[in-house]
């Protein structure tokens, strides 16, 4: 079943009964997206919170000069959406685009609210997921302000080795807040060390 990876992920954190699993799977949608397709675009309201079954996405915004700034990647067993837009049901600040063919299990806003009412422990589960994401985001801000570009790259490389092999270098550079040329220079220096 295509929804099983989600159930496996949830069951690592909370225990669901067979009835709760059945209700949960009745409230989610499984969908495939092609490389290049968007889950949400800046200015649109984010309709879904998406659990990545397979594939890879990038979350980014485009500034007034047309420059892309990547703030997050998501691979298997991660979540992808514009969380602020999803929670508030207001226009998205970010784009979420598939950088590989990607499969999702998706929760609509209304369905997640039904799930919270019917299975209260899911609300706790999602609160924990959001808290972890918030902490990770804060730590990333601190790293961006306190670490050199080289140290940010080394952290990324060590923390997310499965991602680095799957995405183009210019996207890693954007995520790190540097140019692809500077990333190439850093990698060249590391080879000499």
C-alpha positions in Angstrom: 0.0 0.0 0.0 1.4 3.4 -1.0 0.2 4.9 2.4 2.2 2.4 4.4 5.4 4.5 4.7 3.3 7.2 6.3 1.8 4.8 8.8 5.2 3.4 9.6 6.5 6.9 10.2 3.6 7.8 12.5 3.9 4.6 14.4 7.5 5.4 15.3 6.1 8.3 17.3 2.6 7.2 18.5 0.6 4.0 18.5 -2.5 3.9 16.3 -5.2 1.3 16.5 -6.3 -0.6 13.4 -9.5 1.5 13.4 -7.5 4.8 13.7 -5.1 3.7 10.9 -8.2 3.0 8.7 -9.7 6.4 9.5 -6.4 8.1 8.8 -5.9 6.5 5.5 -9.5 7.4 4.5 -8.6 11.1 5.0 -5.3 11.2 3.0 -4.6 11.3 -0.7 -1.8 9.6 -2.5 -0.4 11.5 -5.5 2.5 11.4 -7.9 4.2 14.5 -9.2 6.7 14.8 -12.1 10.1 16.5 -11.8 9.5 20.2 -12.1 5.9 20.2 -10.9 4.9 22.5 -8.0 2.9 21.5 -4.9 2.4 25.2 -4.2 3.6 28.5 -5.7 4.2 31.8 -4.1 0.9 33.7 -3.8 -1.3 30.6 -3.9 -2.8 29.2 -0.7 -1.1 25.9 0.3 -3.8 23.3 0.3 -1.8 20.3 1.4 0.7 19.1 4.0 2.7 16.5 2.1 4.6 13.5 3.4 7.3 12.4 0.9 7.0 8.7 0.1 9.7 8.9 -2.6 11.5 11.7 -4.4 12.8 15.1 -3.5 11.5 18.6 -3.3 12.9 22.1 -2.8 11.2 24.9 -0.9 12.2 28.3 -2.1 11.2 31.9 -2.8 12.1 34.2 -5.7 13.1 37.7 -4.8 12.2 40.9 -6.7 15.4 40.4 -8.9 14.2 37.0 -9.9 16.9 35.2 -7.7 15.9 31.9 -6.3 16.6 31.3 -2.6 16.3 27.7 -1.4 15.3 27.3 2.3 14.7 23.6 2.5 14.9 20.2 0.8 12.7 17.3 1.5 13.3 13.6 0.8 11.7 10.3 1.9 10.0 10.4 5.3 10.2 14.2 5.4 7.4 16.8 5.0 7.0 19.4 2.3 4.7 22.4 2.2 4.5 26.1 2.9 3.6 25.5 6.5 2.7 29.1 7.2 0.3 29.2 4.3 -1.1 25.8 5.2 -1.8 26.7 8.8 -3.2 30.1 8.2 -4.8 29.4 4.8 -3.3 32.6 3.4 -1.1 33.2 0.3 2.2 31.2 0.3 5.5 33.0 0.7 7.3 29.9 -0.7 7.3 27.7 -3.8 7.5 23.9 -3.3 8.8 22.2 -6.4 9.7 18.6 -7.2 13.3 18.2 -8.2 12.7 14.5 -8.9 9.6 12.5 -9.7 8.0 12.5 -6.3 5.2 10.5 -4.6 3.3 12.0 -1.6 0.7 11.2 0.9 -1.2 14.4 1.3 -3.4 15.9 4.0 -5.8 18.7 3.1 -6.4 21.4 5.7 -10.0 20.2 6.4 -9.1 16.6 6.6 -6.3 17.2 9.1 -8.8 19.1 11.3 -11.1 16.1 11.1 -8.2 13.8 12.0 -7.4 16.0 15.0 -11.0 15.8 16.3 -11.3 12.0 15.8 -7.8 11.0 16.8 -6.5 13.5 19.3 -3.1 11.9 19.6 -2.5 12.9 16.0 -2.7 16.6 17.0 0.1 15.8 19.5 2.1 14.0 16.8 1.8 16.9 14.4 2.7 19.4 17.2 5.9 17.5 17.8 6.7 17.4 14.1 6.1 21.2 13.8 8.2 21.9 17.0 11.1 19.9 15.6 10.9 21.8 12.3 10.8 25.1 14.1 13.9 24.2 16.2 15.7 23.0 13.1 14.8 26.3 11.3 16.2 28.3 14.3 19.4 26.3 14.4 19.8 26.8 10.7 19.5 30.6 11.1 22.2 30.6 13.8 24.5 28.5 11.6 23.9 30.9 8.7 25.0 33.8 10.9 27.8 32.2 12.8 29.5 29.7 10.5 31.6 30.4 7.4 30.4 29.3 4.1 32.9 26.4 4.2 31.6 25.3 7.6 28.0 25.6 6.5 28.8 23.3 3.5 30.6 20.8 5.7 27.6 20.7 8.1 25.2 20.2 5.2 27.4 17.5 3.7 27.7 15.6 7.0 24.1 16.1 8.1 22.4 15.3 4.8 24.7 13.0 2.7 21.7 11.4 1.0 20.5 14.8 -0.3 23.8 16.1 -1.6 24.1 13.2 -4.0 20.7 13.8 -5.5 20.6 17.5 -6.2 22.5 19.9 -8.5 25.4 21.9 -7.0 23.7 25.2 -7.8 20.8 24.3 -5.6 23.1 23.4 -2.7 24.8 26.8 -3.2 21.5 28.6 -3.1 20.6 26.7 0.1 23.9 27.7 1.6 23.5 31.3 0.5 26.5 31.4 -1.8 27.2 31.3 -5.5 27.8 28.0 -7.3 31.3 29.3 -8.2 32.1 29.9 -4.5 30.8 26.4 -3.7 33.1 25.0 -6.4 36.0 26.9 -4.8 35.2 25.5 -1.3 35.0 22.0 -2.7 38.4 22.5 -4.5 40.0 23.7 -1.2 38.6 20.7 0.7 40.1 18.3 -1.9 43.5 19.9 -1.2 43.2 19.5 2.6 
